[in-house]
Amino acid sequence: MSHGFMIKNRYRNLSFWRELVTATRFGLVGIAATSVHIVVVWLVLNQAGSNLFSANTLAFAIAFGISFLGNYIWTFRSPGSPRRAMFRFFLISGSAFLVNTLILTFLVHGGWFSPMMSAIFSAAVVPAITFFASRLWGFKYNGKDLDSVNAEMQNSTCDKEKALEP
């Protein structure tokens, strides 16, 4: 085996583990945001007596704040401008919310589940949609994610060090 092949293979393994860590962090943030979403829907429905769609909208807004902060700071480690990332994440989340609301409406009006079970199911769909859109577009820094930028910087440093070797 050539040295170059081993380095490429090691880099692929490193990339895989990096992606797995990113997906795990995103999942944990998503679980937290989804849990808050469900609790807020339950509280607003059962304690305030509001309607389901108002409760879902309020819950989504609160979950959005948790999700953005968790993903911006922890999952994707503050890539680029927070304003741009928030705008993009808002577009992604708004689209996911639209899908969430359509699913919720379909399930409630179809009469298949109770309003609470319908809200749980529709809220569970949002993290999957937002992960792929966030990873591919929402939290990119100049067209790249921060891990790619850091890896490029590290590789260029290694190349410079090799050039200085006798």
Buried (B, 14 or more C-beta within 10 A) or exposed (E): EEEEEEEEEEEEEEEEEBEEEBBEBBBEBBEBBBEBBBEBBBBBBEEEEBEBBEBBBBBBEBBBEBBBBBBBEEBBBEBBEBEBBBEBBBEBBEBBBEBBBEBBBEBBEEEEBEBBEBBBBBBBBBBEBBBEBBBEEBBBBEEBBBBBBEBEEEEEEEEEEEEEEE
